Amino acid sequence: MPDSSKQNSVLDSSATAKAANDKNSQLQQSPFLKACRKEASEQTPVWLMRQAGRYMKEFREIRSKVTFLELCKNPELACEVTVHAQETLGVDAAIIFADILLPLDALGFGLDFVKGEGPVIARPFRSDADLKAMPEVNAAESLSYVMQALKLTRAGLKANIPLIGFAAAPFTLASYLIEGGGSRNYENAKMMMYKRPELWHALMDRLVSFTIDYLNAQVEAGAQVLQVFDSWVGSLSPSDYRQYVQAHSKRLLESLDKSVPVIHFGTGTSTLLPLMKEAGGDVIGLDWRVDLISTWNSLGNVAVQGNLDPCVLLADKEFIKLKVTELLAQTAARSGYIFNLGHGVLPPTDVDNVKYLVEIVHTYKK
Amino acid sequence: MPDSSKQNSVLDSSATAKAANDKNSQLQQSPFLKACRKEASEQTPVWLMRQAGRYMKEFREIRSKVTFLELCKNPELACEVTVHAQETLGVDAAIIFADILLPLDALGFGLDFVKGEGPVIARPFRSDADLKAMPEVNAAESLSYVMQALKLTRAGLKANIPLIGFAAAPFTLASYLIEGGGSRNYENAKMMMYKRPELWHALMDRLVSFTIDYLNAQVEAGAQVLQVFDSWVGSLSPSDYRQYVQAHSKRLLESLDKSVPVIHFGTGTSTLLPLMKEAGGDVIGLDWRVDLISTWNSLGNVAVQGNLDPCVLLADKEFIKLKVTELLAQTAARSGYIFNLGHGVLPPTDVDNVKYLVEIVHTYKK
């Protein structure tokens, strides 16, 4: 006599596997993942950096009760704002609510977000002693709240909506860590490159190793896509990028789970884009300082994302339509374009304008 | 009988004219002015943006007694810091000590420099009413202290050292005026472009007219070269530059006294450089984000200035020598290169490093 309980459990598990496969196939056929693979699609996919953010009333309400870090560290709340933004805007992907600097908290450097000042690192990294004192920390464990948020969010999102995990690229992470916060000139980071190259490279190595584990754990926890934010790499000359950064970004990008596409993003990168493409990534992020089509042509065989100036969303609807339609017309003939801003949604943006942008992208006939 | 007093006066005046011509010929044959005209020269000329600044002990001593604005408005002190910096460093040109935002003070918008915050404009420009209320002000009169400083400085400088006058380009001036100070995203300036283009263009028109008079008066007061600072224009997309800025910069540059060369400078401008060259200027400023030689080749027949990352001066002498020599070797074969940083000298810079840089440039054998 068959063991029915065992049979049931097998049936259950095979049903779960089938559901997971269906879900996976729905995800894989989503316009967003198709664009990452440069496959043709009826519709241009669209999502926005910082789509869950201060410009949204519901987000500000949550933020009035918890600090920014508390929000990042609370998986239920992080899931709530992530799913809410995706559903409210109707965008083609969700990005997990988190911050690129959380690893600095996990590594014990003392991260805080000070009103009006942005991120502040209590103990900036400046010396060999700081390298020696840097603890060996397990990324997935020390940032388990991000993994938990990803699991909850994956379960909470519609089956056809890809979830994006992310981390800072090593230059951007190191520059915050060395400067102790945001910077205009990156004087301390560049001084370390120029005067202490071996210390710089050792730090980059450590950050890359941590970030590989962190991002791969995010895939395991439920992310279908990864974005690597080299937000401030545009402060470097091409030769400095080549000498101090490229190999580290390359090691990171080459070591990520091959089952998911990776978006390699930066701003002010017009002269760095060929080198960033060499470093890796299935999709290259473009800000508004470059002409989309000529830049894409010069990059060659890769998908691209972005290009709209976030300030366009501060204008009126007529102007937004004009600018969005221009980009859609330019990109209609080629597969592999993901509509996005060149950087995050700005706090004074009207939510209605963002919804309107998504509507224009979705109703545009190629 | 001849009127000897008249004869003497004629002799005096012809002697003065001869002295002025000699002086003028010495100036015209200086390596700096020859490079502006793309003429061959034994030596690469060098000067540095913000060469008179906080990184110098003598400057800090003066600044401990007067505010920044008081220093700008005191012709004797402005002359002193200008001449002192040129002589201390041994650079090939002096730039008059002043600030690009002084016209906003002259125009009554309320300019102040707040410690740790930078420039603050008390009454930012936002509306038609602000345009209507903008006074008609004579540039040379309202900024007579700058003219006085130029006269004193011209008289105080060695006869072979050109004196640079300067002003902000209209975008950079307008963006400070609209934002009310420095900005990361230029949200208010771009909002005005996008939502109130006629108001934007009217403001730019007014600023250009004022700046034409201001710069031409500087030539009359003793400047041999003019630099137009479009420091923050790199925040714009190429299409926005073309639509909202280029014609205004062009009108400014075309209306300047043809007897002096003009340097057209910006940062983060890699994708804007061809459009800036179209707008005008005898010399185009390059920051460190572009590769010098390929950029110069693509710009064609124009002199160029800049390209060294100011952070290089925070490194040690060996590294400085390496980077400076690289640029000198790259440019040795072509006439029309002026050595400079890509932006101003940073406050933590060691004066000895700046002197060392000048020495390397001057002792380099082409």
Contacts between the chains, C-beta under 8 A, distances in Angstrom:
chain1	res1	chain2	res2	distance
A	185	B	310	7.1
A	185	B	311	6.5
A	185	B	346	6.2
A	186	B	311	7.0
A	187	B	311	5.7
A	187	B	314	6.0
A	187	B	346	6.1
A	187	B	348	6.4
A	190	B	309	7.1
A	190	B	311	3.9
A	190	B	314	6.9
A	191	B	311	6.9
A	191	B	314	4.8
A	191	B	315	6.7
A	194	B	311	7.2
A	194	B	312	6.8
A	194	B	314	7.2
A	194	B	315	3.7
A	194	B	316	7.8
A	194	B	319	5.2
A	195	B	314	8.0
A	195	B	315	5.4
A	195	B	316	5.9
A	195	B	319	7.1
A	234	B	268	7.5
A	234	B	289	7.0
A	236	B	289	7.6
A	237	B	288	4.4
A	237	B	289	6.0
A	237	B	309	5.9
A	238	B	289	7.5
A	238	B	290	7.9
A	238	B	291	5.7
A	239	B	291	7.6
A	240	B	309	7.3
A	268	B	234	7.5
A	268	B	268	5.8
A	268	B	289	7.3
A	270	B	270	4.3
A	270	B	271	4.9
A	270	B	289	7.6
A	271	B	270	4.9
A	271	B	289	5.3
A	271	B	290	5.6
A	271	B	291	6.9
A	288	B	237	4.4
A	289	B	234	7.0
A	289	B	236	7.6
A	289	B	237	6.0
A	289	B	238	7.5
A	289	B	268	7.3
A	289	B	270	7.6
A	289	B	271	5.3
A	289	B	272	8.0
A	290	B	238	7.9
A	290	B	271	5.6
A	291	B	238	5.7
A	291	B	239	7.6
A	291	B	271	6.9
A	309	B	190	7.1
A	309	B	237	5.8
A	309	B	240	7.3
A	310	B	185	7.1
A	311	B	185	6.5
A	311	B	186	7.0
A	311	B	187	5.7
A	311	B	190	3.9
A	311	B	191	6.9
A	311	B	194	7.2
A	312	B	194	6.8
A	314	B	187	6.0
A	314	B	190	6.9
A	314	B	191	4.8
A	314	B	194	7.2
A	314	B	195	7.9
A	315	B	191	6.7
A	315	B	194	3.7
A	315	B	195	5.4
A	316	B	194	7.9
A	316	B	195	5.9
A	319	B	194	5.2
A	319	B	195	7.1
A	346	B	185	6.2
A	346	B	187	6.1
A	348	B	187	6.4
